[in-house]
Amino acid sequence: MTATTADAPAAPSTLRKVVLASMIGTTIEWYDFFLYGTAAALVFNKLFFPKADPLTGTMLAFATYALGFVARPLGGLVFGHLGDRIGRKQLLMMSLMLMGGSTFLIGLLPTFDQIGLFAPLILVLLRLVQGFAVGGEWGGAVLMVCEYGDAKRRGFWAGWPQAGVPAGNLLAAGVLAIMSAVQTDADFLAWGWRVPFLLSAVLILIGYWVRSTLAESPVFAKAVAERGIDAAPVLQAIRRRPGGLAIGIGLRVGENITYYIITAFSITYITEVVGLSRTVALNALLAGAAVEVLLIPVFAWLSDKIGRRPVYFVGAAGMALFGFAFFRMLDTGVTPIVLGAVIIGLVLHGAMYAPQAAFIAELFPTRFRYSGASLAYQATSIFAGSLAPIVALALFKATKSATPIAVYMLIAGGISAFAALRARETKGMTFAQIDAEDAARA
């Protein structure tokens, strides 16, 4: 393979099909994952940890929420290893079924009042399965799109599965908001919260059918034909691309921490601290997620025009500074200002998240791209997204102030801004060039 060889883009109809399948599947999987986070902030503290005071019960619910993130790197390692050995498509199907099954079972789970301590224990087990499944989802979904598309528009095409993440959040918050609006608090707590979890069975069947129509990634198939399969692609990624892993993790830290403060912790803050209704909190999340879904393709397109680095840096630096204004806006208790705070936060997040798929994928050659990209993306979840709502809640409980949380966001966003500046610009590079560079280093 030579450095001048261009990636061969798929036919437009095929590429659109791959993008649609990846985005639909990603939306469904993240609907399942985010559904848990929203429910943890609203009802799990009451149903599975009823003996604690409200904020402590919420912290315990967020602790089970965090376990899903702890399992994500393991899922990324396992799925990445298999994805670099047997292909992207089969792993996408497997992750979808694991996620759907665990989410459906959460909807059937008895509460603490019914089976005692077994209820939170089973909840933890199902959350671990969710985390393991979503750990393998991201790498497969974005690589299918990246490897089918052409180098000039890779950022734009890879941005569509990224839009599936806020779309999943939008869907989860929307279904919960509908159930909350049409029910009394007692009915919602008794059984209404289960309906969105049980609906995942229907969504998973749709996603499975759509993804089953895809063919394997042509870039992966060509790499296997020309260079064979690595016995240990994860180890190759660690040994041959430690700098790429460090950059990928750095890019993720600020994006991941700030996102879960805005989408998970803020629900608790709005309802328990500011004293607004659950409906206001969910509507703010709905509005922000809707705007982000619309803007991610725009930011992704922009990353193909001016580069991944500047788009990412603006989002990370903006988020680092916005934390102070974010909580001041929430503290007003004025509904339009609260909505504005969440929307602005998710717009800044979109500027980071949109170019992220292409940016991280371009850090690694084809033969261990699934492993390297999944490891860089998922390893961050152990100390970033998983802990963010817990750290934020602990800081507030200790100080009765949101200022330390804003400082936390400042540090996290600063790390990602620094990583964006340190990364090399990869827009327009073909995977053939990236693979040739790797071969030259061997």
N, C-alpha and C positions, 0 to 999 in steps of 0.2 A: 504494500500500500504506500503510495507516495503522498507527500504533503500537498501536492497540487490536485489530488483527486477530490472531486466534489461529492457531497452526499447526493444520492439520487432521490429526489422527492417523489412521494407517492402521487398517484393520480388524484386530482382534487376531490372526486367523489369518495375515494378510499380514505383520504385524509380527514374529510368531514365526518365520515363514519367512525373513524378511530377517535377523533376529538369528542364526538357525541357520546360514544361508549365510555370513554374515560371520565368525562365530566358527570354523566349520569351515575356511574358507579361510585365515583368519589363523593358526589352529593349525598347519595344514600348512606354510604359508610359513615360519613361525618355527621349526617343527621342522627344516626345511632349514637355516635360518640358524644356529640354535643347535647343530645337529649338528656343524657345522664348528668352532665354538668349543670344544665338548667334545673333539672329536677332536684339535684343535690342542694342547690341554693334555695329552692322553694318548699320542698316537701320531705326529702329524705331525712332531714334532721328530726322531724316530728314523727315519722313512721318507723325509723330504724334506730334512732337514738333519743327516745322520748324522755329519758331520765335526766338529761342535761339541760342547762339553761339555754335559751335560744342561740346565743352566739357560740357557745361551746358545742352545742349540737350541730350547728352549721359547720364548725371547724372539723368535727368528726366526720360529717358527711363529705366535706372537701378532702379529708384524708383518704377515704375510699375512692373518691374521684381521682386523687393523685396516683393511686396504684395503677390505674390504667396507663398513665404515662411511664411508670417504672417498667411496665411490661413491653412498652413500645420498642426499646432498643433490642430486646430479645427477639421480637417479631421481625425487626429490621435485619438482624443478623441471619436468622433462619431463612426468611424469605429472600433476602439478598443473595445468600449462598446458593439457594436452589434456583433463583431467578437467573443467576449468571451461569448456571449449569444446565438447566432444562428449559429455560425460556421465560419470557415475561407473562404470557397469556395465562398459563395454567395457575400461576401463583395469584393472579388477579381474581380468578374464579374462587379459589380456596379462601382468600381473605374475605371476600364478600359473604360466603356462606357462614364462616365462623362468626363474623360480626353480627349478621342477621339472627343467627340462632341464639347467641348470648343476649341480645337486646330483647328478643321475643320472650325469653325465659324471665328476664327482669320484670316484664309486664305481668307475669303470673306469680311472682314471688310473694309468699306470705309476709306479713309485717312482724315487728317485734312483739306486739300484743298477741299475735297468733302462735308463734313458735319460739319466742324468746331470742336468745343469742344466736341461734341458727340463722335467723333472718339476716343480720349484718354479715355473718360469715359467708353465707351463700352469695350475698350481694358482692362481697369482695372477690370471690372466685369468678363470678360472671364479669366483673369489671376487669379482672386480669385477662380474661379471654378477649374482651373488647380491645384492650390495649395491645395484645399480641397481634390481633388481626389488623388493626389500623397501622401497626408498625410495618407491616408488609405492603399495605395498600398504596401509600404515597409513591414509593419508588417505582412500582410497576406501572401505575397510572401515568405518571409524568414521562417515564422513559418510553412508553409506547408512543406517545404523541411526539416527543423529541426525536425519536429514531425513525418515525415515519415522515416527519416534516423536513423542510430544507433549512439550511443554515441562516439564510437572510431573514427568515420570519420565525425562527425557532422560539424566540421569546414570546411572540404573540400566540402561537399555537399552544405552547406549553402553559400559557397563562390561563387557558380555559379549564383544565383540571384544577388549577389553583382556585379559580372562581367557584368550583364545586364545594370548597371548604366553607366560605361564608354562605353559600347557597344551602348547604346542609344545616348550618346554624340558623339561617332564616326559616327553613322548613320546620326545624325542631321548635324554635321559639314561636312560630306561627301556629302550629298545631296546639301547643300548650296554651297559647294566648286565647285561641278559640274555645278550648275546653274550659279555661278559667273564666271567660266572659259569659258563657252560657250556663254555668253551674254556680251553685252556692259554694262558699269555701268548704263547707262540710262535705258536700258531694265530691268536689274536686279532690279533697284529701282522702275520701273513702275509696273512690274508684276511678274518678276522671283522669287522674294522672297516668293510669295504666294504658289508656287507649292509644296514645302516641307510640308507646313501646310495642304494643301488639300490632299496630299498623306496619311496623317494619317488615313483617313477614311478606306482605304484599309488595312492598317496595323492593325487597331483595330479589323476589322472583322476577320482577321487571328488569332489574339490573343484571341478573344472571343471564336472562334471555338475550339482552342487548350485547353483552360481552362475549357470549358464546359464538357470535357471528364473526368475530375478529380473526385475522390470521396473525401468525407470530411476527415480531419485529424484524423487518428486512435487514437492518443494520446488525442486529444480534446474529441472525442466521448467516450473514456473510462473514462476520468475524469468526464464528465457530468453524465455518468451512475453510477459512484461510489459516487460522492460528490454533484451532482446537479449543478445548475447555480447560480452564485452570482448576487444579484439584482443590485449592483453598483460596477462592477469590477475596474473602474478607481479609485474610492475612496479607494478600498481595496489596490490597488497598492501604492497609496500615503501614506496610513496609515501603511501598513505592510512592505513596502520596500522603505522607504525614502533614505536609504543608496544606494540601487541599482539604484534608479533614479538619485541620485547625481553622482554616478560613470558613469552611462550611458551618462549623459549630459556632464560630463567632458571629456569622451572619444570622444565625438562628436565635441566639441568646435574647437580644432585645426584642426581636419580632415575637418570640414565643411568650416571654414574660409579660410584655405589655398587652398582648392580645387577651390573655386569660384574666388579667386584672380588669380589662374593659368589658369582657363578655361574661365572666363568671363572678368575680368578686363584686363588681359594680351592682349586680342584682341585689346582693345582700346589703350593700351600702345604701342603695336607694330605698330599699324597703325597711331595713332594721335601724339605720342611722338617720337618714333624711326623713323617713316616715311617710314616704309616698306609697301608693298602692302597688300591688303585684302587676296590675295591668299597665301602669305607667312604665315600670321597669322592663316588662316584656315588649311593650311598644317601642321603647327606645332601642332595644336590641334589634327588633324587627327593622326599624328605620335605618339603623346603621348598617346592618347586614345587607339590606336591599341596595343601598348606595354603593357599598363595597363590591357587590356582585357586578354592578354596572361599570365600575371604574377599573376593576382589575384588568379587563382586556385592553383598556386605554393605556394604563401604566405598562402593561406587557408589550404593547405595540411601541410605546415610547422607548422601551429598553432596546428594541431593535434599531431605533433611529439614532439615539444619542448615547446608548451604552447601558449596560447593567449597573455599573458602579454609580453614576450620578443619580439615577432614579432611586436606587437602594439607599444611597447616602442621605438624600433629602428626606425620605421617609423615616429613617432611623434617627437622624438629628432632630427632625421635627417632633418625633414621638418623645425623645429624651427631654425636650423642653416643655412639651404639652402637659405632662403629668401635673404640674402645679396649677395650671388653668383648669384642667379636667375636674379636679375635686372642688375647686372654687365654684365651678359651674353647677356641679351636682348639689353643693351645699345651699344654693339659692332656693331649691325646692320648687322652682318655677318650671312647669312641665316642658315648654318649648326650649328652655335653656338646657334642661337635662337631656332632651332629645338631641340638641345640637352638640353637646359634649360627647355623647356616644358616637354620633355620626362623624365628627371631626377625627376622633380617635381611630375609627375604623377606616377612614380615608387615608390617614397616615400609615396605618398598618398595610393597607392595600398597596401603597407605593413600595413597601418592602416585599410583600408576599407575591406580587405579580411577576417580577423578574426572577424570583428565587428558584423556581424549578429549572429553568434553563441555566441559570448561574451555577447552581450546584451540580447539575448533570455535566456541564462542560469542564468541571474540575477533574474528571476521571475518564480513562479510556474505556472502550466498549467491554473488554473482557472482564473487568470488575466494576463496571459503572453502577449496576444495581446494588452491589454490596457497599461500595464507597459512598454513593449518594444516600442510601438508606441509613448507613451508620452516622454520617454527618448530620442528617436531618433528625434522626430519632434519638441519638445519644444525648442531645440537648434537653430532651423532655424530662430526664431524671432530675436535673437540678434547675430547670427553667419553668416550663409550663406546669409541671406537676406541683411544684411548691409555690408558685406565684399567688394563688388565692389564699393558701395557708399562711405564707409569710405576710401578705398584706393584712389579713385578719389579725394575726399575732401582733403586728406593728400597731394596728389601731387599738387593740385591746390594751396594749402596754402603755400607749401614749395618749389615747383618746383624741388623736389628731391624724389627719390624712397627709400631713407634710412628709413624714418619713416614707410613706408609700410613694409619694411623688419623687423623693430622692432615689428610692429603689428603681423607679422607672427611668430616671435620669442616668443612673449607672448602667442599667441594662441597655438602653438605647445608645449610649455612648460606646459600649463594646461593639455593637453591630455597625455603628457608623465608622469606627476605626477599622473593623474587618473589611468593610466595603472599600475604604481607601487603600488598604493593603493588598486587596485582591487584584489580579491582573484583569484587564478588560478582555472578554471572550466573545463579544457579539460578532457574528459573521464567521466565526471559525467553524470549519466543517469537522465532523467526527473523524473523517479520514485524516485530517491534519493532527488532531488530538491523538489518535491512535499511532500515527507515524512518529510523533514526538516521544510517546511512550516506548515504541520499538527502538528508537535511537538511544534511549537511556539504558536499555537492557544490556 
